[in-house]
Amino acid sequence: MAKRASIARRTIATPVILCVILLGLALLALWTGSKPFNQTIIEIFLRVILVVGLYIFVGNSGVISFGHIGFTCLGAYAAAWLTIPPMMKGISMPGLPDWLMQTQLPYWAAAGLAALFAAVFAAIFGRILMRLSGIAASIATFAMLAMIITIYSNWESVTAATSSVIGIPIVRTIWPYLIGAVLTVFVAWGHAISRSGLALRAARDEPTAAAASGVDIACERLIAFTLSGGVMGLGGALFAHSIGVVTPDTFYLGLTFTTLSMLVVGGMGSLSGAVLGVVILSSLIQVLRWLEKGVQIGDSTLAIPNGLQEIALGVVMILILVFRPAGIMGNSELHWPLARAEEPGHGDT
């Protein structure tokens, strides 16, 4: 207990600095007063939630998951079920249970329940998947994602199948998304310095020694998987409220690739890398969006072909993996200037 308290004191700078960066982005959006820029910052906060949520499991366990966006889908649809007016639910999703059909909660309550809903399903899936390791576990998580998307794409009476679910209350103010991102950062940090987080990273780095020391690797992975699934569910709920409409295809390969790209670019073993990877690649994506729409330069318009975002992300990932395989931050964390604190999990297992 005393050791973990010492780790907390020495590493608290990391979440504080990251949250200051996020707050700075929010204040910048308010200062500009631009609605498109405000939406861009909201998208950054949503990506922070998703990427940091993925980091909680992938960064600590070392197991690549291709299926976490499935929990985002679960969270988004849970938010839709809980916040859409009953009359609209009766039209688009007539198969919902009567108690759910008549329920209409405020977005913040629905987001919390959506996170819990996703966490429960993560625990159920994790009981099976977390006994696997390496490529087998990664393929199994992708199979889980495919199963979730297939069910939601065909369960017409409950999810409207491939039709867009509309009527979700849209939340334009930036603060709920900032609060969600800040909460996610502190949850990830808290798990990292916890006994479970330390044990999981020990199993990641030296699985044989960790098992010999009494670490239940499958159990520690399940804890991280469940917590990570809950965070992804929260991100899905807020994602639904940011645009007011959801479809299963939104939560498939495109979002999976983007989320993993940001984590890899920033550094899979670093909370700071997860956040900075989002900020850096989101900035790149926004620039490419502007160029796709066309930028007026004198009498001519500079524009690039549509769909170049995915190509650019792929090129960035390749360059990062070639020249800096551990990502921009590697396994290091941001800390106070001139401070020399150890990051959690590096020498504290």
C-alpha positions in Angstrom: 0.0 0.0 0.0 2.8 2.4 0.9 4.6 1.6 -2.3 1.6 2.3 -4.4 1.0 5.6 -2.6 4.6 6.5 -3.4 4.1 5.7 -7.0 0.9 7.8 -7.1 2.8 10.8 -5.7 5.6 10.5 -8.2 3.4 10.0 -11.2 0.5 12.3 -10.6 2.1 14.8 -12.9 1.2 12.7 -16.0 -2.6 12.9 -15.8 -2.5 16.5 -14.5 -0.4 17.6 -17.5 -2.5 15.7 -20.0 -5.7 17.2 -18.5 -4.2 20.7 -18.7 -3.5 20.1 -22.4 -7.1 19.0 -22.9 -8.5 22.0 -21.0 -6.3 24.2 -23.1 -7.9 22.8 -26.3 -11.4 23.4 -24.8 -10.6 27.0 -23.9 -9.1 27.5 -27.4 -12.4 26.3 -28.9 -14.3 28.7 -26.7 -12.0 31.6 -27.6 -12.3 31.1 -31.3 -16.1 30.9 -31.1 -16.1 28.8 -34.3 -18.7 26.0 -34.4 -16.8 23.9 -36.8 -13.6 24.2 -34.7 -15.7 23.4 -31.6 -16.9 20.2 -33.2 -13.3 19.4 -34.1 -12.3 19.7 -30.5 -15.2 17.5 -29.4 -14.0 14.9 -31.9 -10.6 15.0 -30.3 -12.0 14.5 -26.9 -14.0 11.5 -28.1 -10.9 10.0 -29.7 -9.0 10.5 -26.4 -11.7 8.5 -24.6 -11.5 5.7 -27.2 -7.7 5.6 -27.5 -7.1 5.8 -23.8 -9.8 3.2 -23.2 -7.9 0.9 -25.7 -4.6 1.7 -23.9 -6.0 0.5 -20.6 -6.0 -3.0 -22.0 -3.5 -3.1 -24.8 -0.9 -0.9 -23.2 -0.9 -2.9 -19.9 -1.4 -6.4 -21.3 0.6 -6.2 -24.5 -2.3 -8.0 -26.3 -3.5 -6.3 -29.4 -7.2 -6.0 -29.5 -9.1 -5.5 -32.8 -12.5 -5.8 -31.1 -12.8 -2.9 -28.6 -14.8 -0.7 -31.0 -17.5 -3.3 -30.5 -18.0 -2.0 -27.0 -18.2 1.5 -28.4 -21.1 0.2 -30.6 -22.8 -1.3 -27.5 -22.5 2.0 -25.6 -23.8 4.1 -28.5 -26.9 2.0 -28.9 -27.5 1.8 -25.2 -27.5 5.6 -25.2 -29.9 5.6 -28.1 -32.3 3.2 -26.3 -32.2 5.3 -23.1 -32.5 8.9 -24.5 -34.7 8.8 -27.7 -38.3 9.8 -27.0 -40.6 6.8 -26.6 -42.7 7.7 -29.7 -39.7 7.6 -32.0 -38.4 4.4 -30.5 -41.8 2.8 -31.1 -41.4 3.7 -34.8 -37.8 2.7 -35.5 -37.2 0.0 -32.8 -40.6 -1.6 -32.0 -39.0 -4.7 -30.5 -37.6 -3.0 -27.4 -39.0 -4.2 -24.1 -41.9 -2.0 -22.8 -39.9 -0.7 -19.8 -37.1 0.3 -22.1 -39.5 1.8 -24.7 -40.9 4.1 -22.0 -37.6 5.1 -20.5 -36.1 8.5 -21.4 -33.1 9.6 -19.4 -30.8 12.7 -19.5 -27.7 12.1 -21.6 -25.3 12.0 -18.7 -27.3 9.3 -16.9 -27.6 7.3 -20.1 -23.8 7.6 -20.7 -23.1 6.1 -17.3 -25.5 3.2 -17.8 -24.1 2.7 -21.3 -20.6 2.4 -19.8 -21.9 -0.2 -17.3 -23.7 -2.1 -20.1 -20.5 -2.3 -22.2 -18.4 -3.3 -19.1 -20.8 -6.2 -18.4 -20.5 -7.5 -21.9 -16.7 -7.0 -21.8 -16.6 -9.2 -18.6 -18.7 -11.9 -20.3 -16.5 -12.0 -23.4 -13.3 -11.6 -21.4 -14.1 -14.7 -19.3 -13.5 -16.6 -22.6 -11.0 -14.5 -24.5 -8.5 -13.6 -21.8 -7.2 -17.2 -21.5 -5.8 -16.7 -25.0 -2.5 -15.0 -25.8 -0.7 -13.5 -28.7 -2.2 -13.6 -32.2 -4.9 -16.1 -31.1 -6.3 -13.5 -28.6 -6.1 -10.7 -31.3 -8.0 -12.8 -33.8 -10.6 -13.8 -31.2 -11.2 -10.1 -30.4 -11.8 -9.3 -34.1 -14.2 -12.2 -34.2 -16.0 -10.7 -31.2 -16.3 -7.3 -33.1 -17.6 -9.1 -36.2 -20.2 -10.9 -34.1 -21.4 -7.7 -32.4 -21.7 -5.8 -35.7 -23.4 -8.6 -37.4 -26.0 -8.9 -34.7 -26.7 -5.2 -34.6 -26.9 -5.0 -38.4 -29.6 -7.7 -38.5 -31.6 -7.2 -35.3 -34.1 -4.9 -37.0 -36.8 -4.6 -34.3 -34.2 -3.6 -31.6 -31.4 -1.8 -33.5 -33.1 -0.8 -36.7 -30.6 -3.0 -38.5 -28.5 -1.1 -41.0 -30.9 1.9 -41.0 -29.8 5.0 -39.1 -31.1 5.4 -35.6 -32.1 9.0 -35.3 -33.6 11.2 -32.6 -30.7 10.9 -30.2 -30.4 14.2 -28.3 -27.4 16.2 -29.7 -25.1 17.7 -27.1 -23.2 20.6 -28.6 -21.5 22.0 -25.5 -17.9 21.0 -25.2 -17.8 20.4 -21.4 -19.4 16.9 -21.2 -16.8 15.6 -23.7 -13.9 17.3 -21.8 -15.2 15.8 -18.5 -15.4 12.4 -20.2 -11.8 12.7 -21.5 -10.4 13.9 -18.2 -12.2 11.1 -16.3 -10.9 8.5 -18.7 -7.3 9.8 -18.3 -7.5 9.5 -14.5 -9.2 6.1 -14.7 -6.3 4.8 -16.9 -3.7 6.3 -14.6 -5.4 4.9 -11.5 -5.5 1.4 -13.0 -1.8 1.8 -14.1 -0.6 2.4 -10.5 -3.0 -0.1 -8.9 -1.9 -3.5 -7.8 -3.8 -5.0 -10.7 -2.1 -2.7 -13.3 1.4 -3.4 -11.9 0.8 -7.1 -11.9 -0.6 -7.0 -15.5 2.5 -5.2 -16.8 4.7 -7.6 -15.0 2.9 -10.4 -16.8 3.3 -8.5 -20.1 7.1 -8.1 -19.7 7.9 -11.4 -17.9 4.9 -13.8 -18.1 6.8 -16.8 -16.8 8.3 -15.0 -13.8 5.0 -13.3 -13.1 3.1 -16.6 -13.1 5.7 -18.2 -10.9 5.3 -15.2 -8.5 1.6 -16.0 -8.1 0.1 -13.5 -10.7 -3.2 -14.8 -12.2 -2.6 -13.5 -15.7 -6.0 -14.4 -17.0 -7.7 -12.6 -14.1 -5.6 -9.5 -14.4 -6.3 -9.3 -18.1 -10.0 -9.7 -17.4 -10.0 -6.8 -15.0 -8.3 -4.5 -17.6 -10.5 -5.8 -20.4 -13.7 -5.1 -18.4 -12.5 -1.6 -17.4 -11.4 -0.9 -20.9 -14.8 -2.0 -22.3 -16.6 0.3 -19.9 -14.6 3.3 -21.0 -15.2 2.4 -24.7 -18.9 2.2 -23.9 -18.8 5.7 -22.4 -17.0 6.9 -25.5 -19.7 5.3 -27.7 -22.5 7.0 -25.7 -20.9 10.4 -26.1 -20.2 9.7 -29.7 -23.9 9.1 -30.3 -24.8 12.4 -28.6 -22.2 14.3 -30.6 -23.9 13.5 -34.0 -27.4 12.4 -33.0 -27.4 9.3 -35.2 -25.9 5.8 -35.1 -25.5 2.9 -37.5 -23.6 -0.4 -36.9 -21.2 0.3 -39.8 -19.9 3.4 -38.0 -18.3 1.1 -35.4 -16.4 -1.2 -37.6 -13.1 -1.3 -39.5 -12.7 2.4 -40.2 -12.9 3.4 -36.5 -10.9 0.4 -35.4 -8.1 1.3 -37.7 -8.1 5.0 -36.7 -8.1 4.2 -33.0 -5.3 1.7 -33.2 -3.3 4.0 -35.5 -3.4 6.8 -32.8 -2.4 4.4 -30.1 0.5 3.0 -32.1 1.7 6.4 -33.2 1.7 7.8 -29.7 3.1 4.7 -28.1 1.2 1.7 -26.8 3.0 1.5 -23.6 2.4 5.1 -22.5 -0.7 7.0 -21.3 0.9 10.2 -22.5 1.5 8.6 -25.9 -2.2 7.6 -26.2 -3.3 11.2 -25.7 -0.6 12.9 -27.8 -1.2 10.4 -30.6 -4.8 11.5 -30.7 -3.9 15.2 -30.8 -1.2 14.7 -33.5 -3.2 12.5 -35.8 -6.4 14.5 -35.3 -4.6 17.6 -36.4 -3.4 15.7 -39.5 -6.9 14.4 -40.2 -8.3 17.9 -39.9 -5.7 19.4 -42.3 -6.5 16.6 -44.8 -10.2 17.4 -44.5 -9.6 21.0 -45.3 -7.5 20.0 -48.3 -10.2 17.6 -49.5 -12.7 20.5 -49.5 -10.2 22.7 -51.3 -8.1 25.6 -50.1 -8.2 28.8 -52.1 -4.7 30.0 -53.1 -4.9 33.1 -55.2 -6.9 32.4 -58.3 -6.6 28.6 -58.0 -7.9 26.0 -55.6 -5.7 23.4 -54.0 -7.6 20.1 -53.3 -6.6 16.5 -52.8 -8.6 13.4 -53.7 -11.3 12.2 -51.2 -10.3 9.3 -49.0 -6.7 10.3 -48.6 -7.1 10.4 -44.8 -6.8 6.6 -44.5 -3.8 6.5 -46.8 -2.0 9.3 -44.9 -2.7 7.5 -41.6 -1.2 4.3 -43.1 1.9 6.1 -44.2 2.3 7.8 -40.8 2.0 4.4 -39.1 4.6 2.8 -41.4 7.0 5.6 -40.8 6.6 5.5 -37.0 7.0 1.7 -37.0 10.1 2.0 -39.1 11.9 4.8 -37.3 10.4 4.6 -33.8 8.7 1.2 -33.3 7.7 2.1 -29.7 5.8 5.2 -30.8 6.5 8.9 -30.2 6.5 8.6 -26.4 7.8 5.0 -26.3 7.2 3.8 -22.8 7.9 7.2 -21.2 5.4 9.6 -19.7 5.1 13.4 -19.4 6.3 14.8 -16.1 7.0 18.1 -14.4 10.0 20.0 -15.9 13.3 19.1 -14.3 11.5 16.2 -12.4 12.9 12.7 -12.7 10.0 10.6 -11.6 9.7 7.0 -12.7 6.7 6.1 -14.8 4.3 3.5 -13.3 5.3 0.0 -14.3 8.9 0.7 -15.2 10.8 -0.6 -12.2 7.8 -0.6 -9.9 6.4 -4.1 -10.5 
